[in-house]
Amino acid sequence: MTVPQLEEIENLTALTVVNDSNSAKKPNLKGDWLNVFLLLLLYTMQGLPRGLALAMPIILQSNKDVSYKDQALFSFVHWPHSLKLIWAPLVDALYVQKMGRRKSWIIPVQYSIGACFVYMAININKWLPETGRPDILKLVSVFFFMNILAATQDIAVDGWALTMLKKNNVGFASTCNASGLAIGIIISYVCSILLTSVDFSNQYLRFSPDVGGVITMKCLFYVLGIFFILISTLIAMFKKEKDNRLEDDYVKLNIVQNYLLLWDILKLPSIQILTLTLLTAKVNIFRN
């Protein structure tokens, strides 16, 4: 065998090694399917309160005793999802190591959301009567508090997704986020508007007309409350969180360091441009 032929064989071997290293970084869901399903479930649960908050103005609008002022007041319930950056560093810095960095927040928050749903189920007929003026202040208070919890759950789940999945599969976290939120919003939106509607139920879901929708708001809230409590219990019992202290690039930041890091990010020109764009994107819509 000549010297040039030996050099060609060595070059081919080197190329093969490089290609193998690149293929190892490609996404591969083998061994991560259950984690992807769990993330999808957590993001779906996050979308359930948001779907109800989006559906409630339509339900209120069907009541003749609800004014535009009441509907404008209810719009405040969406603010927590825009303001969650304020307490995100706290969620990242404070946790019980024995329970898990993310589970320390996710489990209590989801139990609290379940309790909110049960509390609303008990009182929804008084707050949202079929005839008469709804109790807007109580509806706004409960939904606002529940959206604070949902926004906090979003912070914790986003952080957990980075360590729950393998590094080459982290890109699927955004897919789970977008898909899960959409599924959760659709489920709660459809159930709260269509399945509680007498007209829709009699026309499409029943063989003979009857009183009320297929489900009531009270029943829907009870089901969602039990669902949140059940899923949270199963996650607490059977899903173990990785110890982030064992990672090579692990760095523990305290609360002050987290807020300083957040401030440094907000000072980046690209972030400032993005913020300005988001704040002014719908100015033309408001003018029209």
N, C-alpha and C positions, 0 to 999 in steps of 0.2 A: 504494500500500500504506500502511495507516494505522500510526501509532506503536504501538498495542497489538499488532498483528500482528507487527511487527518484534521486539518484546520476547518474544513467544511463540517465535519462531524461534530467538532467542539462547538462551532457556532450554532448548529441545530440544537445541541443539548442545552446551550445557554438560553436559546429562544424558548425552548420547552419549559424550562424552569420559570422564566418570566411569566409565561402564559398561565402556568399553574398558580402562581401567586396572585395574579389578577382574578382568576376564576374563584379563588377563595373569598374574595371580597364581594362577589355577586350575591344578591339576595337569595336566600334559600330558606323556605319556611319549615323545613323538616325539623321537628322538635319545637317549633314555635307556634304551631297552629292553635293550641289551647290558649296561649298568651294573646294571640291576635283576637280570638273569640272573646276573651275576657275584656280586652280593651274595647272591642266593639260594643259589648254589653254595657260597660261603664259609661261610654259616650252616649249610648242610647238612653240610659237612665238620666244622664245629664240633660238630654233633649226633652224629656217628658215635662218637667216644670215649665220650660221655655215655650213648648207648644201650647200648654194651657194658658200661659200669660198672653200669648198671641191670639188665642181664640176668645178670651174673655171680653175684649171690646166688642166683638161681633155679637156675643150673647147679651151684653149690656145694651147694645144698640137696638135690640129687638124689644126692649122695655121702654115704653113711652115716658116713664117717669125719670129716665136718665138723661141728664143734660150734657151738652158738649163740654162743660166745665168738669163734670164727673169723669168723662172719658179722657180728658186731658190729664186729670189727676192720676188716673190709673196708669198712664204712660210712664210714670216715675218708676214702676216696678222693674223696668228694663235697665235702669241705671247701674245696678251692681255689676253686670257683665262688662260695662265700659269702665268701671272704676276699680276693677279687681287688681290692677297694677299697684294700687296703694298698699294692699296688705299681702301681696304675693311674696315679698321678702320674708315676712313673718312665717308664712306657710313653709317656706324653704328652710328656714333656720331653726324653727322650734319643732321638736318631735320627741317621741319616746323611742329610744334605740331598740329596746326589747320588742316593741310592737312592730317597728318598721318605720322608716322615714316617711313614706307616703301613706301607709295604712293608718298611721297615727291620726291623720286628718280624714281620710276617706271613710273609714268605718263610722266614727262619731257623726260626721256630717251627713252620711246617708241615713243613719238611724234618725237623725233630726229631721231630715226631709220626710221620711216615712211618718214620723210623729206629726209633722205639719199636715200631711195629707189626711191622717186620721182625725186630727182636730178640725180640719175643714169639713170633712164628711159629717161630723157631729153637728156642725153649725151652719152648713151651706144653705139649708132650707130657710133659716132665719135671715142670713145675709143676702140671699138671692131668691126672694119669694117669687112665685109665679105672678102674683098681683101685688102692687105696691112698690114703694121705693127701695131699691137695694141699699145695703149698708156699705157704701163705697169705701169709707175710711178703714173699716175692718178688713175688707177684701184687699185693699192696697197694702195694709200693714203686713198681712200674712204672706201675700205674694212677694212683697219686697224682701221680707226676711228669708223666704224660701229661695229666692233668686240669689241672695247673698251666699246661702249654703251651696247652691248649684255652682256659682262662680268659684267658690273655694274648692269644691270638688274638681272643677275643671283644672285649676292650678295644680292640685296634687296628682291628678291622673296624667296630665301632660308631663310632669316630672317623672312619674313612675314608668311611663312608656319608654323613656330613654334607657332605663336599666332593666326593665322587664324583658324586652326583646333583645336578641343578639345584635351586635353592632352593625352587621351587614343587613339587618332587617328593620332598622330604626325608621327607614323611610315609609314603612307601612303604617306607622303611627298616625301620620297625617291622613291616610286613607281611612283608617278606623275613626278618626275624629270627624271628618266630613260626612262619612256614611252613617255613623252612629247618631250624630246630631240630627241629620235629616230623618232617619227612621224614627227617632224618639219624638221629634216635633210632629211628624205626620200622624203617628199613632195617637198621641194625646189630642192633637188638633181635630182629627177626624172623629174620634170617640166623643169628644166634648161638644161638637157641633152637630154632626150628622146622626150619630147613634142616640143622642138624647132628643132628637127632633121627632115630633109626632108625625108630621107630614112625610118626612123621608122614610121613617120606619113603616108607616102604613102603605106607602106607595111601592117600596122596593124590598122590604124585609119581612113583611107579613102576608099571610094568605087572606086574612080578614082584618078590617080596621079595629083598632083598640085604643085605649087611652094611654097617653104618655109615650116616650120613646122606648127603644129596646132596653136601654139602661138609663138610669138616673145619674145626676151629678153626684149624689150622695154615694151611690154604689160604685161609681168610677173612682172617687177619691179613696174609698175603703180598699178597693182592689190595688190601687197604686201604692197606698200606704203599706199594705201587707207585702206587696212585691218588693219594695225597698228594704223593709226589715228582714225579709227572708234572704234576699240576695246578699245583703250586708253580713248576715250571720254566716252564710256559707263561705264567703270570702275570708272572713275573720278566722274561721275554723280550718279551712283547707288550703288556702293560698299563702305560701310563705314568700316573704320579700327578701331579695338578695341583700346581703350586708354590704352596703356601699363603701365601707371602710376598707374592704379587701381589694378594691380597685387600685391600679397603679397610679391613675391620675386623680385620685380622690383628694379634695381640698375642702376642709370644713371652714365655712364662713359664718361669722356671727351676724346678728341683726344689723349692726351698724355697717359692717363690710358689705352686706347685701344691698343696703340702700345706697351706699357710695358707688357700688358697681352699677346699680340701676341708673344713678345720676350720670355716670360716665357714658352709659349707653344712650341716654336721652340727649346728650350733648353732641352725638355724632350727626354730621350734616345730613346724611341719608335718612336717619330717623326723623329729624326735624322736617325734612321735605315730605316724608310719608305722613307725618302727623298733620301738617298743613293741608295736604291733599285730602285726607280723610275728613278733616273738620270743615272743608269748603266744598266737598264733592256734591252735596245736595242743596247748595244755595239756590241754584236755578230752579229746582223743584219747588222750594219754599216760595220763591217769587211768583211762580205760576199758580 
